[in-house]
Amino acid sequence: MNIYTLALAHSLFVAALLAAPSFADDEEALKKDLTAVIALHGLPCGQVVAVTVHAESDYAASCKDGNEYRVYLNAAGRVLVEELSRR
């Protein structure tokens, strides 16, 4: 194997390892944001523990207390929260 190819492969591997924590940080920030949005709408949640992205600005949030919500932007740009299931 060419030394330059080996160096490139090693660099890409290191870059991939360093990028992984930033995805986790983004997901944790999203969970906190969705927790705040749900609370501001006066709905019980406690803490968002899992998020499923349906589309840009359209999420399904699962809460620690078992409640599930859809959080999304409507056509007017307003944030809406709909109950998917309630415990």
Secondary structure, DSSP 8 states (H G I E B T S, - for coil): --HHHHHHHHHHHHHHHHHHHHHHHHHHHHHHHHHHHHHHTT---S-EEEEEEEETTEEEEEETTS-EEEEEE-TTS-EEEEEEE--
